[in-house]
């Protein structure tokens, strides 16, 4: 059985959402497109946005990854401006937003009021209290490799409703099947039922 990989960087995975590299040309697999906070370049910013707008095809599933990162070179105000512009694009084309966030979760939450489309935190690996606040604000959480061994994160998963969960490999080299098996074990459901729920969640975010 093939399992859906919500966020990955591998062109050989067709059953998932491929994160398109900046200034790349889309392939025939489903993809997301965005300006990562660490990729913001003030000198070429308008060209970066032109690339987004000219590269959105029917295979584009989401805008992202985009967001806020306390370790990015661009200052926070610039990151926030770029993030908001991408939220606006997502609103216009009616696509969900895949968010990269490092130590700026409450700032990201403050942007939820601008979004008309679903917002998903990718690679979530923070403490339960942050997850609770994100869930209260109707964010989805996508979990990756850290869930396989991080006991605290597994406890966070336990309080995350199934209809708010996605699973991803991101840049890590492992089998997404292992992640589905671990989550199914923690949630006490079958991997098949878990996968069906993830696909239902996908349809929900696609439909706004």
C-alpha positions in Angstrom: 0.0 0.0 0.0 1.3 3.5 -0.9 0.9 6.2 1.7 0.4 9.9 1.0 3.4 12.1 1.8 2.1 15.6 2.6 5.4 17.5 2.2 8.5 16.2 0.6 11.5 17.4 -1.6 11.9 14.3 -3.8 10.9 14.3 -7.4 10.5 10.5 -7.5 7.5 10.6 -5.1 4.3 11.1 -7.0 1.8 10.4 -4.2 2.2 13.5 -2.1 3.0 17.2 -2.3 6.4 18.1 -3.8 7.9 21.3 -2.5 9.0 23.1 -5.6 12.5 24.7 -5.4 12.7 28.4 -6.0 12.8 29.3 -9.7 12.2 25.6 -10.7 9.8 24.4 -13.4 7.0 22.2 -12.1 6.9 18.6 -13.1 3.7 16.6 -13.6 3.4 15.6 -9.9 1.4 17.6 -7.3 3.4 20.4 -5.8 3.5 23.4 -3.5 5.1 26.7 -4.4 6.3 29.5 -2.2 9.1 31.7 -0.9 10.7 30.1 2.2 11.7 32.7 4.8 15.4 31.8 4.4 15.1 32.3 0.6 13.8 35.9 0.8 16.1 38.1 -1.2 15.2 41.8 -1.1 17.0 42.5 -4.4 15.0 39.9 -6.4 11.8 39.8 -4.3 9.6 40.9 -7.1 11.1 38.4 -9.5 10.4 35.7 -6.8 6.8 36.7 -6.7 6.6 36.8 -10.5 7.9 33.2 -10.5 5.2 32.1 -8.1 2.4 33.8 -10.1 3.6 32.5 -13.4 4.3 28.9 -12.2 1.0 28.1 -10.7 -0.6 25.3 -12.7 -3.4 22.8 -12.1 -0.9 20.6 -10.3 -0.3 23.2 -7.6 -1.9 22.0 -4.4 -0.8 24.6 -2.0 1.2 27.9 -1.4 4.3 27.2 0.6 6.4 26.5 2.3 6.3 30.0 3.6 6.2 31.6 7.0 8.5 33.0 9.7 11.9 31.8 10.9 13.9 33.5 13.7 17.1 32.2 12.1 16.5 33.7 8.7 18.6 36.6 7.4 15.7 38.7 6.4 14.4 40.8 9.3 11.0 40.0 10.9 9.2 42.8 9.2 10.3 41.7 5.8 9.4 38.1 6.6 6.0 39.2 7.7 5.4 41.2 4.6 6.4 38.3 2.3 4.3 35.9 4.4 1.2 38.1 4.1 1.6 38.5 0.4 1.7 34.7 0.0 -1.4 34.4 2.2 -3.1 36.9 -0.1 -2.1 34.8 -3.2 -3.5 31.7 -1.5 -6.8 33.5 -0.8 -7.0 34.6 -4.5 -6.4 31.1 -6.0 -8.2 29.3 -3.2 -5.2 27.1 -2.1 -4.2 26.1 1.4 -0.9 27.4 3.0 1.9 25.2 4.1 3.8 27.0 6.8 7.5 26.8 7.9 7.8 28.2 11.4 10.8 28.4 13.7 10.3 30.1 17.1 7.6 32.4 15.8 4.5 30.3 16.4 2.5 33.1 18.1 3.4 35.5 15.4 2.2 33.0 12.8 -1.1 32.6 14.8 -1.6 36.3 14.6 -1.7 36.0 10.7 -4.5 33.5 10.8 -7.0 36.3 10.7 -5.8 37.2 7.1 -6.2 33.7 5.8 -9.4 32.6 4.0 -7.9 29.2 3.3 -6.7 26.4 5.6 -3.2 26.7 7.1 -0.9 23.7 7.9 2.2 23.8 10.1 4.7 21.4 8.4 7.3 19.5 10.3 5.6 20.2 13.7 7.8 19.1 16.6 7.1 21.4 19.4 5.6 21.0 22.8 2.0 20.2 23.6 1.0 23.7 24.7 2.0 25.2 21.3 0.0 22.5 19.6 -3.0 23.3 21.7 -2.9 26.9 20.8 -2.5 26.2 17.1 -5.4 23.7 17.2 -7.6 26.2 19.0 -6.9 28.5 16.0 -7.9 25.8 13.5 -4.4 25.0 12.2 -3.5 21.6 10.9 -0.3 19.9 12.0 1.9 17.8 9.8 4.3 15.5 11.6 7.6 14.1 10.3 10.5 11.8 11.3 10.9 13.2 14.8 7.6 11.6 15.8 9.2 8.1 15.4 11.5 8.7 18.5 10.4 11.9 20.3 8.3 10.7 23.2 7.1 14.3 24.0 6.0 14.8 20.4 4.2 11.5 20.6 2.2 12.9 23.6 1.4 15.9 21.5 0.1 13.7 18.7 -2.2 12.0 21.2 -4.0 15.3 21.8 -4.2 16.2 18.1 -7.5 15.2 16.5 -7.2 12.8 13.6 -9.0 15.3 11.3 -6.1 17.8 11.9 -3.2 15.5 11.1 -0.9 15.2 8.1 2.3 13.1 7.8 5.4 13.9 5.8 9.0 13.0 5.1 10.2 16.5 4.3 14.0 16.3 3.6 14.6 13.2 5.7 15.5 9.9 4.2 13.0 7.3 5.6 10.0 5.4 4.6 6.7 7.3 5.1 5.1 3.9 5.8 7.0 3.7 9.1 5.5 7.0 10.2 2.0 5.9 9.4 2.5 2.7 11.3 3.8 4.6 14.4 0.9 7.1 14.3 -1.6 4.3 13.8 -0.2 2.5 16.8 -0.4 5.7 19.0 -3.9 6.5 17.8 -5.0 2.9 18.2 -6.4 2.6 14.7 -5.4 0.7 11.6 -2.8 2.2 9.2 -5.5 1.9 6.4 -8.0 3.9 8.4 -5.4 6.5 9.3 -4.5 6.9 5.6 -8.1 7.3 4.7 -8.4 10.0 7.3 -5.4 11.8 5.9 -6.8 11.7 2.4 -10.1 13.1 3.8 -8.2 15.9 5.5 -6.5 16.6 2.1 -9.9 17.0 0.4 -11.0 19.2 3.2 -8.1 21.7 2.8 -8.4 21.6 -0.9 -12.0 22.7 -0.6 -11.2 25.5 1.8 
